[in-house]
């Protein structure tokens, strides 16, 4: 387990147990990635999060919280790139509020997703991120497997053996 900044008393919970956070998570995801799906409304995103709020299954979403409220999110989903349906499952929706970045929150969320996937018998997990951000994931044990363009962005697909 990684060290999270000592001033943060963090809990990681299944989003299914925190219905009160779905709207906020939806808004943050929409603000961060809404340009990738311009046809999707804020309400659509919140509904999708409700669907992704499983327990012990794919899809599952997690939230990191503290006494300050929501810190960040991460999800385990079946597919995250329409162009790569052969790769499954995926770490997706990793988001930490700007004021809590570089504190270990993202690493803990990613580990929680990996643990959940491993409990389901998954042996390899995938993600994609914008080219240039892969060093963060490399430090956490991820390996780049392909550089490509996706939805107008240069991205790297990465994998992690569980």
C-alpha positions as CSV (number, residue, x, y, z in Angstrom):
1,X,0.0,0.0,0.0
2,X,1.3,3.4,-0.9
3,X,1.6,6.3,1.4
4,X,-1.0,9.0,0.9
5,X,-0.2,12.5,2.1
6,X,-0.5,12.3,5.9
7,X,-3.0,15.2,6.0
8,X,-5.5,13.1,4.1
9,X,-7.6,10.6,5.9
10,X,-8.9,8.8,2.8
11,X,-11.5,6.1,2.3
12,X,-12.0,4.2,-1.0
13,X,-15.5,3.0,-1.4
14,X,-17.6,1.5,-4.1
15,X,-19.6,4.2,-5.9
16,X,-22.7,1.9,-5.5
17,X,-22.5,2.6,-1.8
18,X,-22.3,6.4,-2.4
19,X,-25.3,7.4,-4.5
20,X,-24.9,10.9,-3.1
21,X,-21.7,11.3,-5.2
22,X,-22.9,10.2,-8.6
23,X,-23.9,13.7,-9.7
24,X,-20.6,15.2,-8.6
25,X,-18.6,12.4,-10.2
26,X,-20.6,12.8,-13.4
27,X,-20.0,16.5,-13.5
28,X,-16.2,16.0,-13.0
29,X,-16.0,13.3,-15.6
30,X,-18.1,15.5,-18.0
31,X,-15.8,18.5,-17.5
32,X,-12.7,16.4,-18.0
33,X,-13.7,14.1,-20.9
34,X,-16.9,15.5,-22.3
35,X,-15.1,16.7,-25.4
36,X,-14.5,13.0,-26.3
37,X,-18.3,12.3,-26.4
38,X,-19.9,15.6,-27.3
39,X,-23.3,14.0,-27.8
40,X,-23.4,12.8,-24.2
41,X,-25.1,15.2,-21.7
42,X,-24.3,15.6,-18.1
43,X,-27.4,13.6,-17.3
44,X,-26.3,10.8,-19.7
45,X,-23.0,10.6,-17.9
46,X,-24.6,10.4,-14.5
47,X,-26.9,7.6,-15.7
48,X,-23.9,5.7,-17.1
49,X,-22.2,6.0,-13.7
50,X,-25.3,4.5,-12.1
51,X,-25.0,1.6,-14.5
52,X,-21.2,1.3,-13.7
53,X,-21.9,1.2,-10.0
54,X,-21.7,-2.6,-9.6
55,X,-20.3,-4.5,-6.7
56,X,-17.8,-7.3,-7.4
57,X,-18.4,-7.3,-11.1
58,X,-17.5,-5.5,-14.3
59,X,-18.3,-2.6,-14.4
60,X,-17.5,-1.2,-11.0
61,X,-16.6,2.3,-10.0
62,X,-14.8,3.5,-6.9
63,X,-14.5,6.8,-5.2
64,X,-11.9,8.2,-2.8
65,X,-13.3,10.4,-0.1
66,X,-12.2,12.2,3.0
67,X,-13.8,14.5,5.5
68,X,-13.4,17.2,2.8
69,X,-15.6,15.2,0.4
70,X,-14.8,13.6,-2.9
71,X,-11.1,13.3,-3.7
72,X,-11.2,11.2,-6.9
73,X,-12.6,8.3,-8.9
74,X,-11.5,5.2,-10.9
75,X,-13.5,2.5,-12.7
76,X,-13.1,-1.1,-13.9
77,X,-15.0,-1.4,-17.2
78,X,-15.2,-4.0,-20.0
79,X,-14.2,-1.7,-22.9
80,X,-12.8,1.8,-23.1
81,X,-11.8,2.1,-26.8
82,X,-14.2,1.3,-29.5
83,X,-11.3,0.6,-31.8
84,X,-9.9,-2.1,-29.5
85,X,-12.7,-4.5,-28.5
86,X,-10.2,-7.3,-28.3
87,X,-8.7,-5.8,-25.1
88,X,-10.6,-6.2,-21.9
89,X,-11.1,-5.2,-19.1
90,X,-10.0,-1.6,-18.7
91,X,-9.0,0.8,-15.9
92,X,-10.9,4.0,-16.8
93,X,-12.1,7.3,-15.4
94,X,-9.1,7.9,-13.2
95,X,-9.7,11.4,-11.9
96,X,-8.4,13.2,-8.9
97,X,-9.5,16.7,-8.0
98,X,-6.6,19.2,-8.8
99,X,-6.1,20.1,-5.1
100,X,-5.5,16.5,-4.2
101,X,-3.2,15.5,-7.0
102,X,0.4,14.3,-6.3
103,X,-0.8,13.0,-2.9
104,X,-1.1,9.3,-3.7
105,X,-4.9,9.3,-4.2
106,X,-4.7,8.2,-7.9
107,X,-2.2,5.4,-7.1
108,X,-4.5,4.0,-4.3
109,X,-7.6,4.2,-6.6
110,X,-5.7,2.4,-9.4
111,X,-4.6,-0.3,-6.9
112,X,-8.2,-0.8,-5.8
113,X,-9.3,-1.3,-9.3
114,X,-6.5,-3.8,-10.0
115,X,-7.4,-5.7,-6.8
116,X,-11.1,-5.8,-7.8
117,X,-10.1,-7.1,-11.3
118,X,-7.8,-9.7,-9.8
119,X,-10.5,-11.0,-7.5
120,X,-12.6,-11.5,-10.7
121,X,-9.9,-13.6,-12.3
122,X,-8.5,-11.0,-14.6
123,X,-4.9,-11.5,-15.4
124,X,-4.2,-8.4,-17.6
125,X,-5.8,-5.0,-17.2
126,X,-5.6,-2.2,-19.9
127,X,-5.8,1.6,-20.0
128,X,-5.3,4.4,-22.4
129,X,-3.9,7.8,-21.6
130,X,-2.8,10.8,-23.5
131,X,0.8,10.4,-24.8
132,X,3.1,12.1,-22.4
133,X,1.3,11.0,-19.3
134,X,2.5,7.3,-19.5
135,X,5.4,7.8,-17.1
136,X,2.9,8.1,-14.2
137,X,1.5,4.7,-15.0
138,X,4.9,3.2,-15.8
139,X,5.9,4.0,-12.2
140,X,2.8,2.0,-11.1
141,X,3.8,-1.1,-13.0
142,X,2.0,-0.5,-16.4
143,X,3.7,-1.2,-19.7
144,X,3.1,0.7,-23.0
145,X,1.9,-1.7,-25.7
146,X,0.7,0.6,-28.5
147,X,0.8,4.3,-29.5
148,X,-2.1,5.4,-31.7
149,X,-4.6,8.1,-32.4
150,X,-8.0,7.9,-30.8
151,X,-10.7,10.4,-31.1
152,X,-8.3,13.0,-32.4
153,X,-5.8,12.5,-29.5
154,X,-2.4,10.8,-29.5
155,X,-2.7,8.1,-26.9
156,X,-0.8,5.2,-25.5
157,X,-2.5,1.9,-24.6
158,X,-0.9,0.3,-21.6
159,X,-1.3,-3.0,-19.8
160,X,-0.6,-4.3,-16.3
161,X,-0.2,-8.0,-15.5
162,X,-2.1,-8.8,-12.3
